[in-house]
């Protein structure tokens, strides 16, 4: 006699089959009570569909268990496929897997209680109940595993798809796509636009670690970004709402990460923040200790170094009167002229900065006036000299 036949006589099988609609109804009712997240989903038409699904699953179990040589602990392919699809559907609705597993546990308990009572009443020997229980719970375990696999696969696939959509949104922002295109991309990626975005450039190796301490809406662009060079090997993050006090927190969180931080810009104008940060990186602006390069504090450097050839030409032109001097005297007069310009001619402050006596400042300025003549009183010349010496 096969394992199925010594457990299920025709009378037992017929009695349990007749009881399946009632068992399915009681199973769903128990799940609604014991798994609150299913209370709404199982009401109305959906509840009846679930009852039918439970009844079909139990019917499949009985059919497999009573078949000659059947092993009810190994669900048929269609049952596995159904459980797998159920897991994917649960993930699609946003319910966690633990809710579905709880429903399986409740369903197995309720179904076992009522089916075992029916089986005993129909003549199943008491010694066969243990084997019957093992078959029921092994069957449920296989279905649970299939559902868990479907749930995990859907989350993995949807996660990959969303990451792709977020990367696409970041690329559109960095290339300056039109607003309507950005709005569509944000909606597709299920990304809520912030007030502003701030571009952060940092080594690729540290990007993942950095995102763990930043706003969850932070975007990270993919490779092959506009204007970047392969040798820089920098990741680009777009951090939401990092202005005011939030900017100070952002800079603190990026300490020691060799980052360059652009200015905050309205989110659809994030390209402007990116190009500013990229320019600072290309100009090799040096950070202050472990602090990131804050482009908002380096605007003068960025302006003065925007056109290196023009700055070199300007220096050569306006500092021409010093060309005939030896290197050492020339350098002393240059540093004196720079301090004089920055301190608006206040001799005491110039002397304090240069660690010299005020008379020394007076003497050097006399030399400079001999070389430049009345040009030192010309506002345009003063402007040009300030620009020429400002980036020293």
Secondary structure, 3 states (H helix, E strand, C coil): CCHHHHHCCHHHHHHHHHHHHHHHHHHHHHHHHHCHHHCCCCCHHHHHHHHHHHHHHHHHHHHHHHCCCCCCCCCCHHHHHHHHHHHHHHHHHCCCHHHHHHHHHHHHHHHHHHHHHHHHHCCCCHHHHHHHHHHHHHHHHHHHHHHHHHHHHHHHHHHHHHHHHHHHHHHHHHCCCCHHHHHHHHHHCCCCCCCEEEEEEEEHHHHHHHHCCCCCCCEECCCCCCCCCHHHCEEEEEEECCCCHHHHHHHHHCCCCCCEEEEEEEHHHHHHHHHHHHHHHHCCCCCCCCCCEEHHHCHHHHHHCCCHHHHHHHHHHHCHHHCCCCHHHHHHHHHHHHHHHHCCCCHHHHHHHHCCCHHHHHHHHHHHHHHHHHHHHCHHHHHHHHHHHHCC
